[in-house]
Amino acid sequence: MERTRADGSVSYTAQVTRKKGGRIVFRKSQTFNSKAMAKRWIKKLEKETATDEGLSAARSKSGGRTIGEAIDLYTEFMTGQMGDTKAQVLRTLRTLPVADMPAGDFNSQQVVSLARSLRNGDGVKLDRNYKHGEMRSPQTVQNYLSHLGAVIRVSRSAWGFEFDRNQFQDGMEAAKSLKLVGKSGTRERRITVEEMDLFMNHFHASERAYPQSAPMSKLAAFGLFSARRIDEICRIRWSDLDGDRVLVRDMKHPGQKLGNDVWCELLPEAQRIIAAMPRDDERIFPFNTESMSARFTRAKKALGLGDDEELVFHSLRHECASRLAEMGRTVPQIAMVTGHKSWQSLQRYSHLRAIGDKWADWPWLDVIAPQ
């Protein structure tokens, strides 16, 4: 894998993986200054690990089972039980140099070092939303380390990995003190009509230029009028519709996701957008969640809004709930749309004044879903 360092120079990371019975039993990577050196190292290590004896010696030499092996086992065990975001985070962590570190060596200093690298975007394009060297928010870094913490807890107890949970917790506390990590606060950022118009113009122009591309304009507008998260939108099937309601499968929940299927009210605008979608797939929006999220992020940057970390696709869900409150809906009535089982997190909407519907007669509905 070719990577560009912070100073502009190029490095080459080589990786050798061995499997037995479909399971990963050894993985090691090393970074070199030239591609030729990386290839020679690969050839040498492949030869050394070709036999059981050589494989055992290589694993012993590597200092014990690594963080990457723990991630592999956890991912394999949790297949089908993780959300898209967690799976993407673990895939990303698996590509970082820290994955080759023996579990027993992952001390508090290493936790802080990883947090700093994630914060600064050192050495690698971390995910679909950030380029190499681009700063991430403390909340994003917190999410990465929290998911790694789940791997540490399970792999230590279930498979005997030599993680020290106290060292991990100490590192997290230090990273918090250094402002490298931080919990997300209450989401207050609302998207404006003017900003939404900019997004719609951008998406619509792209769809006219590339007719085979996914109709991001419809998907974004549906998010605005349905209060659905992007992964929920991309899972909805035609069979999940029942008049003015929709079955939202595996809705996000602090203690449960898989099997948390909830019936939610569909607002008239959302029903109208669905009616404008072609029935050529079992899903209404048969698109990849990560690709759609990346398109929203790229559009935000293209529109000059890239510095606003609070403006994300989830802002559409927040705006939908705020709109309902301004239209005079009560908290229980808002929950019928959002799917919240607990009304506590919706109490902030009860303070909004009933001033009417600023999205009434929004002209873009006639463009994307003509009647």
Phi, psi and chi 1 to 4 in degrees:
 res  aa     phi    psi   chi1   chi2   chi3   chi4
   1 MET       -  123.5 -177.7 -176.5  -63.9      -
   2 GLU   -86.7  131.7 -177.1  176.3  -36.3      -
   3 ARG  -133.1  150.3  -68.6  174.5  174.6  169.6
   4 THR  -104.1  124.1  -57.1      -      -      -
   5 ARG   -75.9  170.5  -62.5 -171.0  179.5  100.5
   6 ALA   -61.7  -29.1      -      -      -      -
   7 ASP   -86.4    3.3   62.5    2.4      -      -
   8 GLY    94.6  -12.0      -      -      -      -
   9 SER   -75.1  163.3   62.1      -      -      -
  10 VAL  -109.8  137.2  176.9      -      -      -
  11 SER  -123.6  163.7   66.0      -      -      -
  12 TYR  -129.4  116.0  -60.3   87.0      -      -
  13 THR   -98.0  121.2  -61.3      -      -      -
  14 ALA  -102.6  146.5      -      -      -      -
  15 GLN  -140.2  136.0 -174.7  177.2   91.0      -
  16 VAL  -120.0  129.5  172.4      -      -      -
  17 THR  -125.5  134.0  -57.9      -      -      -
  18 ARG  -118.1  137.8  -71.6  -68.7 -173.3 -172.0
  19 LYS  -123.4  151.4  -69.8 -175.5  176.9 -178.5
  20 LYS  -137.3  126.6  -85.1 -168.7  174.8 -177.5
  21 GLY    59.7   29.7      -      -      -      -
  22 GLY    82.9    0.0      -      -      -      -
  23 ARG  -110.6  144.0  -63.3 -176.3   63.2  176.1
  24 ILE   -74.3  124.3  -64.8  172.6      -      -
  25 VAL  -113.9  -12.6  -65.2      -      -      -
  26 PHE  -159.1  135.5  174.8   79.4      -      -
  27 ARG  -150.5  134.1 -177.8  178.0  -61.2 -164.1
  28 LYS  -147.4  142.5 -174.2  174.6 -177.5 -180.0
  29 SER  -134.6  156.8   61.4      -      -      -
  30 GLN  -151.7  148.5 -168.5  163.8  -38.9      -
  31 THR  -107.3  138.4  -59.1      -      -      -
  32 PHE  -130.4  164.2  -58.7   88.0      -      -
  33 ASN   -86.1  -13.4  -69.0  -34.1      -      -
  34 SER  -136.9  152.1   74.6      -      -      -
  35 LYS   -67.2  -35.3 -174.9 -179.0  -67.9 -173.5
  36 ALA   -62.9  -41.7      -      -      -      -
  37 MET   -65.6  -38.3  -67.9  172.6   64.2      -
  38 ALA   -63.9  -41.8      -      -      -      -
  39 LYS   -66.6  -38.8  -72.7 -176.5  175.5 -179.7
  40 ARG   -64.8  -39.7  -74.8 -163.1  -65.1  -90.0
  41 TRP   -64.4  -41.5  179.6   83.2      -      -
  42 ILE   -59.6  -47.7  -72.2  174.8      -      -
  43 LYS   -62.0  -40.8 -172.3  174.2 -179.0  179.6
  44 LYS   -67.0  -45.7  178.7  175.2  180.0  -68.7
  45 LEU   -69.8  -36.0 -170.1   55.5      -      -
  46 GLU   -60.7  -40.2  -76.8 -178.5  -26.6      -
  47 LYS   -68.1  -41.3 -176.0  176.7 -179.9  179.8
  48 GLU   -65.9  -31.7  -69.6  176.9   -5.8      -
  49 THR  -101.0   14.2   58.1      -      -      -
  50 ALA   -72.6  -23.9      -      -      -      -
  51 THR  -110.8  162.4   64.3      -      -      -
  52 ASP   -61.7  -38.7  -71.6  -18.0      -      -
  53 GLU   -65.4  -44.6  -66.2   77.9    6.6      -
  54 GLY   -66.1  -37.5      -      -      -      -
  55 LEU   -65.1  -42.9 -178.1   60.6      -      -
  56 SER   -62.8  -41.6  178.1      -      -      -
  57 ALA   -65.3  -39.5      -      -      -      -
  58 ALA   -66.9  -38.6      -      -      -      -
  59 ARG   -67.9  -39.5  -67.6 -175.8   64.9 -179.3
  60 SER   -65.9  -40.8  176.8      -      -      -
  61 LYS   -65.4  -29.9 -175.4  177.9  178.8 -178.5
  62 SER   -75.1   -4.9   70.0      -      -      -
  63 GLY    89.1   23.0      -      -      -      -
  64 GLY   101.6  179.3      -      -      -      -
  65 ARG   -68.1  142.7  -69.9 -173.6  -68.8  179.2
  66 THR   -98.1  170.1   65.3      -      -      -
  67 ILE   -61.1  -39.2  -66.7  173.6      -      -
  68 GLY   -61.1  -40.1      -      -      -      -
  69 GLU   -64.4  -38.2  -69.7  178.6   77.7      -
  70 ALA   -63.1  -42.2      -      -      -      -
  71 ILE   -62.6  -42.1  -66.7  174.1      -      -
  72 ASP   -61.1  -47.0  -68.5  -23.4      -      -
  73 LEU   -63.6  -44.1  -81.1  171.1      -      -
  74 TYR   -62.3  -45.4 -177.3   87.6      -      -
  75 THR   -62.7  -42.2  -58.7      -      -      -
  76 GLU   -64.3  -43.4 -179.6 -179.5   -8.5      -
  77 PHE   -67.4  -34.8 -175.9   78.8      -      -
  78 MET   -96.5   11.6  -64.5  -66.2  -71.0      -
  79 THR   -53.8  127.0  -62.6      -      -      -
  80 GLY    84.8   -4.4      -      -      -      -
  81 GLN  -114.0   -2.8  -57.8  180.0   57.9      -
  82 MET  -104.6  150.1  -71.7 -169.4  -63.4      -
  83 GLY   -74.8  166.3      -      -      -      -
  84 ASP   -61.8  -39.5  -65.4  -26.6      -      -
  85 THR   -65.6  -46.2  -60.3      -      -      -
  86 LYS   -63.5  -41.4 -174.4  172.1 -173.7  176.8
  87 ALA   -62.5  -41.2      -      -      -      -
  88 GLN   -65.9  -40.8  175.6  -97.0  -47.3      -
  89 VAL   -61.5  -44.9  164.5      -      -      -
  90 LEU   -68.2  -35.1  -66.3 -177.5      -      -
  91 ARG   -62.2  -41.5  -75.1 -163.6  -59.4  -90.6
  92 THR   -65.8  -47.6  -62.1      -      -      -
  93 LEU   -59.6  -32.3  -70.5  171.2      -      -
  94 ARG   -65.5  -23.9 -170.4   63.2 -177.2   85.4
  95 THR   -89.3   -9.1   68.9      -      -      -
  96 LEU   -84.4  155.3  -58.7 -177.6      -      -
  97 PRO   -55.2  -30.8  -27.4   35.6      -      -
  98 VAL   -61.2  -21.6   71.8      -      -      -
  99 ALA   -63.4  -23.7      -      -      -      -
 100 ASP   -88.3    0.2  -63.1  -41.8      -      -
 101 MET   -80.9  133.7  179.1  179.1  -65.8      -
 102 PRO   -57.5  140.9  -25.6   35.3      -      -
 103 ALA   -56.1  -38.3      -      -      -      -
 104 GLY   -68.2  -17.1      -      -      -      -
 105 ASP   -91.2   -3.0  -67.5  -13.2      -      -
 106 PHE   -83.3   85.3 -166.1   50.3      -      -
 107 ASN   -97.5 -175.2   56.3   29.4      -      -
 108 SER   -62.0  -36.0   58.5      -      -      -
 109 GLN   -64.8  -37.5  -69.1   88.6   -5.7      -
 110 GLN   -68.6  -34.4  -64.2  -67.2  -17.0      -
 111 VAL   -62.8  -46.3  174.3      -      -      -
 112 VAL   -63.8  -40.6  173.3      -      -      -
 113 SER   -62.5  -42.3  177.6      -      -      -
 114 LEU   -64.1  -42.8  174.6   59.6      -      -
 115 ALA   -60.2  -41.5      -      -      -      -
 116 ARG   -66.1  -41.0 -176.4  176.9  -68.0  109.6
 117 SER   -64.6  -42.1  -66.6      -      -      -
 118 LEU   -63.8  -41.8  -69.3  168.7      -      -
 119 ARG   -61.9  -42.0 -179.3   84.6  165.7   94.8
 120 ASN   -90.1  -12.1  -63.1  -27.5      -      -
 121 GLY    70.0   35.0      -      -      -      -
 122 ASP   -68.6  128.3  -65.6  -19.2      -      -
 123 GLY    78.2  -10.7      -      -      -      -
 124 VAL  -159.0  148.9   66.8      -      -      -
 125 LYS   -77.5  107.7 -179.1 -178.8 -177.8  -64.6
 126 LEU   -70.9  -38.5  -71.0  178.0      -      -
 127 ASP  -161.2 -174.7   52.9   50.4      -      -
 128 ARG   -66.8  -21.2   63.2 -177.3 -178.4  -93.4
 129 ASN   -96.6  -12.7  -68.6  -28.8      -      -
 130 TYR  -130.0  139.7  -64.0   98.4      -      -
 131 LYS   -90.2  168.2  -61.6  177.0 -178.6  177.5
 132 HIS   -57.3  133.7  158.8   66.8      -      -
 133 GLY    79.9    2.7      -      -      -      -
 134 GLU   -93.2  131.2 -170.4  173.6   -1.0      -
 135 MET   -64.3  142.4  -66.8  -75.9  -74.1      -
 136 ARG  -110.2  157.4  -97.7  148.9  -57.7  -79.1
 137 SER   -75.7  155.4   68.5      -      -      -
 138 PRO   -57.4  -30.7  -26.6   36.2      -      -
 139 GLN   -66.6  -39.8  -67.8   78.5   17.5      -
 140 THR   -65.3  -44.2  -63.1      -      -      -
 141 VAL   -61.6  -40.0  177.9      -      -      -
 142 GLN   -58.4  -42.1  172.3   92.8   23.9      -
 143 ASN   -63.2  -43.5  -71.4  -22.1      -      -
 144 TYR   -59.8  -49.4  -88.5   78.9      -      -
 145 LEU   -71.3  -30.6  -66.6 -179.1      -      -
 146 SER   -65.0  -42.1  -66.5      -      -      -
 147 HIS   -67.5  -37.2  -69.0  -43.4      -      -
 148 LEU   -65.0  -36.6  180.0   57.5      -      -
 149 GLY   -59.8  -36.6      -      -      -      -
 150 ALA   -64.3  -40.7      -      -      -      -
 151 VAL   -61.2  -44.1  173.3      -      -      -
 152 ILE   -62.3  -45.6  -70.2  173.1      -      -
 153 ARG   -61.0  -47.2  -72.0 -168.1  -60.2  -86.4
 154 VAL   -72.6  -46.6  172.1      -      -      -
 155 SER   -67.9  -30.3   60.4      -      -      -
 156 ARG   -68.5  -44.6 -178.4  176.7  179.2  -87.2
 157 SER   -81.7  -39.0  -58.5      -      -      -
 158 ALA   -86.6  -33.9      -      -      -      -
 159 TRP  -126.0    7.5  -55.6  -55.8      -      -
 160 GLY    74.4   22.1      -      -      -      -
 161 PHE   -66.5  144.5  -82.2   75.1      -      -
 162 GLU   -87.6   43.4  -62.7  179.4   -5.7      -
 163 PHE   -73.2  146.7  -73.6  110.8      -      -
 164 ASP  -108.2  105.9 -172.7  -33.3      -      -
 165 ARG   -65.7  -31.0  -71.7 -177.6   62.6 -177.9
 166 ASN   -65.6  -39.2  -69.5  -30.9      -      -
 167 GLN   -63.4  -40.4  -74.2  -75.5  -32.1      -
 168 PHE   -64.7  -44.3 -179.5   74.9      -      -
 169 GLN   -65.2  -40.4  -68.6  -59.9  -33.4      -
 170 ASP   -60.9  -41.2  -72.2  -13.5      -      -
 171 GLY   -64.3  -39.3      -      -      -      -
 172 MET   -65.3  -40.7  -72.0  -66.7  -70.5      -
 173 GLU   -63.4  -41.4  -72.0  -64.0  -33.6      -
 174 ALA   -66.1  -41.5      -      -      -      -
 175 ALA   -63.5  -35.1      -      -      -      -
 176 LYS   -66.6  -42.9 -178.4  178.6  179.7 -179.3
 177 SER   -63.6  -32.2  -62.5      -      -      -
 178 LEU   -85.6    4.3  -65.2  170.3      -      -
 179 LYS    64.9   25.9  -50.5  -62.1 -176.8 -176.2
 180 LEU   -85.0  -26.1  -63.8  172.3      -      -
 181 VAL  -128.7  158.8  -58.6      -      -      -
 182 GLY  -172.2  145.1      -      -      -      -
 183 LYS   -77.3  149.0  -67.9 -175.4  177.9 -179.8
 184 SER   -68.8  135.0  -61.5      -      -      -
 185 GLY   -86.1 -175.4      -      -      -      -
 186 THR   -63.4  128.8  -57.9      -      -      -
 187 ARG   -72.9  116.5 -167.4  178.0  -61.6  -83.8
 188 GLU  -111.4  -14.8  -61.6  -67.0  -13.9      -
 189 ARG   -70.0  120.4  178.2   64.9  159.7   91.0
 190 ARG  -109.2  139.3  -66.8 -179.2   60.5  177.5
 191 ILE   -80.5  138.6 -168.3  167.9      -      -
 192 THR   -89.8  164.4   67.2      -      -      -
 193 VAL   -61.2  -40.4  175.0      -      -      -
 194 GLU   -63.3  -41.5  -67.1   74.8   19.9      -
 195 GLU   -67.0  -41.2  -72.0  169.9  -22.5      -
 196 MET   -64.0  -36.5 -166.4   63.3 -176.1      -
 197 ASP   -61.7  -39.6  -73.1  -18.3      -      -
 198 LEU   -61.7  -45.9  -70.2  175.2      -      -
 199 PHE   -61.0  -44.9  -82.7  102.5      -      -
 200 MET   -64.4  -41.5  -63.8  -62.1  -73.2      -
 201 ASN   -59.6  -43.9  -87.6  -54.2      -      -
 202 HIS   -63.0  -49.4  177.9   87.3      -      -
 203 PHE   -65.7  -42.5  -66.7  139.0      -      -
 204 HIS   -65.3  -40.0 -162.6   58.9      -      -
 205 ALA   -63.3  -40.3      -      -      -      -
 206 SER   -65.2  -39.4  176.7      -      -      -
 207 GLU   -70.0  -32.1  -69.6  156.9   20.1      -
 208 ARG   -70.9  -36.6  -77.7 -177.2  -61.9  177.0
 209 ALA   -74.1  -33.4      -      -      -      -
 210 TYR  -129.1   82.7  -55.0   97.5      -      -
 211 PRO   -59.9  -23.0  -23.2   33.8      -      -
 212 GLN   -84.6   -4.2  -60.2  -54.7  -46.7      -
 213 SER   -74.9  160.4   64.0      -      -      -
 214 ALA   -64.2  139.5      -      -      -      -
 215 PRO   -75.2   77.5   30.0  -34.6      -      -
 216 MET   -62.9  -27.4 -169.3   66.0 -170.0      -
 217 SER   -63.1  -43.2   58.0      -      -      -
 218 LYS   -68.3  -41.3  -69.6 -172.8  177.1   68.3
 219 LEU   -64.1  -43.3 -167.3  145.3      -      -
 220 ALA   -66.0  -43.7      -      -      -      -
 221 ALA   -64.0  -36.2      -      -      -      -
 222 PHE   -65.1  -39.1 -175.0   77.5      -      -
 223 GLY   -60.2  -38.9      -      -      -      -
 224 LEU   -66.6  -37.4  174.2   66.3      -      -
 225 PHE  -103.0    3.5  -68.6  113.8      -      -
 226 SER  -119.8  -17.7   68.8      -      -      -
 227 ALA    64.5   25.1      -      -      -      -
 228 ARG   -93.7  142.1  -59.5  -87.7   60.0   83.9
 229 ARG   -69.8  158.3  -58.3  172.8  178.9   88.9
 230 ILE   -65.6  -36.0 -166.0  164.7      -      -
 231 ASP   -70.1  -31.9   58.3  -31.0      -      -
 232 GLU   -67.2  -40.5  -65.3  169.5   -7.8      -
 233 ILE   -59.8  -44.7  -65.8  173.6      -      -
 234 CYS   -75.2   -4.3  -66.6      -      -      -
 235 ARG  -101.5  -15.1  -77.2 -162.2  -62.0  -91.5
 236 ILE   -65.3  130.1  -60.4  174.9      -      -
 237 ARG  -104.0  159.3  -54.3  169.8 -171.3  168.0
 238 TRP   -60.7  -32.9  -71.4  100.7      -      -
 239 SER   -71.9  -10.1   58.4      -      -      -
 240 ASP   -84.0   -5.3  -66.5  -28.5      -      -
 241 LEU   -85.4  140.9  -62.6  178.7      -      -
 242 ASP  -146.8   85.0 -179.3   22.2      -      -
 243 GLY    64.1 -118.2      -      -      -      -
 244 ASP   -98.2   26.9   62.0   -8.5      -      -
 245 ARG  -140.5  163.4   64.4  176.5 -170.5  161.9
 246 VAL  -139.7  143.7   61.2      -      -      -
 247 LEU   -87.0  113.2 -179.1   63.1      -      -
 248 VAL   -92.8  112.4 -178.3      -      -      -
 249 ARG   -86.4  141.8  -61.0  178.1 -177.7  -85.4
 250 ASP    52.5   47.5  -60.6  -27.1      -      -
 251 MET   -63.7  141.5 -178.6  179.6  -73.4      -
 252 LYS   -59.1  135.2 -175.8  176.3  179.9 -178.8
 253 HIS  -152.9  139.3 -173.3  -86.2      -      -
 254 PRO   -53.5  -37.3  -25.6   33.5      -      -
 255 GLY  -108.2   -1.2      -      -      -      -
 256 GLN  -162.6  144.7  175.4 -169.2   10.0      -
 257 LYS  -133.3  -61.8  178.8 -178.7  177.7 -177.3
 258 LEU   -60.9  129.6  -68.4  178.6      -      -
 259 GLY    85.6   -2.9      -      -      -      -
 260 ASN   -87.7   74.3 -174.9   38.9      -      -
 261 ASP   -92.5  129.0  -59.1  -21.1      -      -
 262 VAL  -131.7  133.1 -179.5      -      -      -
 263 TRP   -81.5  128.2  -76.5  101.9      -      -
 264 CYS  -126.9  147.5  -64.2      -      -      -
 265 GLU   -69.1  139.1  178.1 -173.1  -12.6      -
 266 LEU  -102.4  118.7  -90.3  178.5      -      -
 267 LEU   -67.9  156.1  -61.3  175.2      -      -
 268 PRO   -54.5  -39.9  -26.9   35.4      -      -
 269 GLU   -64.1  -39.3  -63.9   87.4   -7.5      -
 270 ALA   -66.6  -40.5      -      -      -      -
 271 GLN   -61.5  -38.3  -63.9  177.9   49.7      -
 272 ARG   -65.4  -40.3 -179.6  173.8  168.5 -178.5
 273 ILE   -67.7  -40.5  -65.2  168.3      -      -
 274 ILE   -60.5  -40.9  -74.5  176.8      -      -
 275 ALA   -62.9  -22.3      -      -      -      -
 276 ALA   -88.7   -2.4      -      -      -      -
 277 MET   -89.1  141.9  -68.4  -63.7  -63.9      -
 278 PRO   -72.4  147.7   27.2  -35.0      -      -
 279 ARG   -96.5   65.4  -74.7  179.0  173.6  -97.3
 280 ASP  -114.6   16.7   51.7   10.9      -      -
 281 ASP  -156.8  159.2 -168.6  -79.8      -      -
 282 GLU   -69.8  -22.3   66.9  173.9    5.5      -
 283 ARG   -96.2  148.1  -69.5 -176.9  -65.6  157.3
 284 ILE   -73.1  -41.3  -60.5  173.7      -      -
 285 PHE  -119.6   81.5  -61.1   94.6      -      -
 286 PRO   -80.9   65.4   32.1  -34.9      -      -
 287 PHE  -127.8  162.1  -48.2  114.7      -      -
 288 ASN   -79.6  127.4  178.8  -88.8      -      -
 289 THR   -57.5  -47.3  -61.0      -      -      -
 290 GLU   -63.7  -40.6  -68.1 -171.0   10.0      -
 291 SER   -64.2  -41.9  -62.9      -      -      -
 292 MET   -67.9  -40.3  -62.6  -58.0   98.0      -
 293 SER   -64.0  -39.7  180.0      -      -      -
 294 ALA   -65.3  -36.6      -      -      -      -
 295 ARG   -66.1  -37.6  -75.9 -172.2   61.4 -177.2
 296 PHE   -64.3  -43.5 -173.0   87.9      -      -
 297 THR   -64.9  -42.4  -58.8      -      -      -
 298 ARG   -64.7  -39.1  -71.7 -162.8  -61.3  -91.5
 299 ALA   -63.9  -41.6      -      -      -      -
 300 LYS   -58.2  -43.4 -176.1  174.8   76.8  166.5
 301 LYS   -69.4  -40.2  -66.7  176.0 -178.9  178.1
 302 ALA   -63.9  -28.7      -      -      -      -
 303 LEU   -88.3    3.4  -64.9  171.1      -      -
 304 GLY    80.2   18.4      -      -      -      -
 305 LEU  -109.0   12.8  -58.4  170.6      -      -
 306 GLY   -64.5  -23.2      -      -      -      -
 307 ASP   -78.9   -9.7  -68.0  -25.2      -      -
 308 ASP   -89.8   93.4 -170.0  -15.0      -      -
 309 GLU   -68.4  -20.3  -68.0 -174.7  -13.1      -
 310 GLU   -80.9  -15.0  -72.1  -61.1  -48.7      -
 311 LEU   -90.0  101.2 -179.9   57.7      -      -
 312 VAL  -132.9  173.5  -66.5      -      -      -
 313 PHE   -57.5  -33.1 -167.6   91.3      -      -
 314 HIS   -63.4  -19.8 -162.8   89.8      -      -
 315 SER   -61.2  -26.6  -58.7      -      -      -
 316 LEU   -66.6  -37.9  -58.1  176.0      -      -
 317 ARG   -65.0  -43.3  174.0  175.6  166.8   83.8
 318 HIS   -63.0  -40.2  176.2   48.1      -      -
 319 GLU   -67.0  -37.4  176.6   58.2   27.8      -
 320 CYS   -61.4  -46.4 -178.3      -      -      -
 321 ALA   -65.3  -39.2      -      -      -      -
 322 SER   -64.8  -40.4  -59.6      -      -      -
 323 ARG   -60.9  -44.2  173.9 -157.2  179.5 -151.5
 324 LEU   -61.7  -39.6  -66.7  173.6      -      -
 325 ALA   -64.5  -40.9      -      -      -      -
 326 GLU   -70.1  -20.9  -69.5  175.4  -15.8      -
 327 MET   -83.4   -3.9  -69.0  171.4   62.9      -
 328 GLY   100.8    8.5      -      -      -      -
 329 ARG   -74.0  146.1  -76.4 -147.1 -179.6 -167.5
 330 THR   -81.7  168.8   63.8      -      -      -
 331 VAL   -57.7  -47.2  166.4      -      -      -
 332 PRO   -60.1  -35.8  -25.9   36.4      -      -
 333 GLN   -70.4  -34.6  -70.1  171.2  -27.5      -
 334 ILE   -66.6  -40.0  -64.3  172.7      -      -
 335 ALA   -62.7  -27.3      -      -      -      -
 336 MET   -63.7  -26.9  -67.7  174.1   62.1      -
 337 VAL   -91.1  -47.2  177.1      -      -      -
 338 THR   -75.2  -28.4   64.1      -      -      -
 339 GLY    90.4    7.6      -      -      -      -
 340 HIS   -63.8  130.1  -77.0   88.0      -      -
 341 LYS   -84.8  -31.0  -68.6 -175.9  177.5  179.7
 342 SER  -103.8  133.1  169.6      -      -      -
 343 TRP   -84.8   -7.0  -64.2  -14.5      -      -
 344 GLN   -59.1  -44.1 -176.7  175.7   -4.2      -
 345 SER   -72.4  -10.0   58.4      -      -      -
 346 LEU   -97.3   -2.3  -66.5  176.6      -      -
 347 GLN   -61.9  -29.7  -71.3  -58.8  -38.1      -
 348 ARG   -63.5  -25.1   55.7 -176.4  164.8  143.5
 349 TYR   -75.7  -19.2  -62.9  111.1      -      -
 350 SER   -69.1  -15.4   64.9      -      -      -
 351 HIS   -87.6   -7.4  -59.4  -62.2      -      -
 352 LEU   -77.5  139.5  -65.5  175.9      -      -
 353 ARG   -78.5  145.2  -69.4 -173.9  -61.3  114.8
 354 ALA   -77.7   90.5      -      -      -      -
 355 ILE  -108.1    1.0   58.7  175.1      -      -
 356 GLY   109.7 -170.5      -      -      -      -
 357 ASP  -113.0  105.4 -177.8   11.1      -      -
 358 LYS   -74.5  -11.7   69.3  179.2 -177.9 -178.7
 359 TRP   -97.3    5.5  -64.4   95.1      -      -
 360 ALA   -64.2  137.8      -      -      -      -
 361 ASP    60.7   30.2  -59.1  -40.3      -      -
 362 TRP   -63.0  118.1 -170.7   48.2      -      -
 363 PRO   -64.2  -21.6   21.8  -32.7      -      -
 364 TRP   -67.7  -22.2  -84.4  104.0      -      -
 365 LEU   -63.6  -37.0  -87.9  176.3      -      -
 366 ASP   -68.8  -25.4  -69.5  -30.0      -      -
 367 VAL   -77.8  -48.5  176.7      -      -      -
 368 ILE   -89.4  -20.9   63.2  172.7      -      -
 369 ALA  -141.9   65.0      -      -      -      -
 370 PRO   -63.1  143.0   22.5  -32.7      -      -
 371 GLN   -98.9      -  -68.5 -178.5  -38.9      -
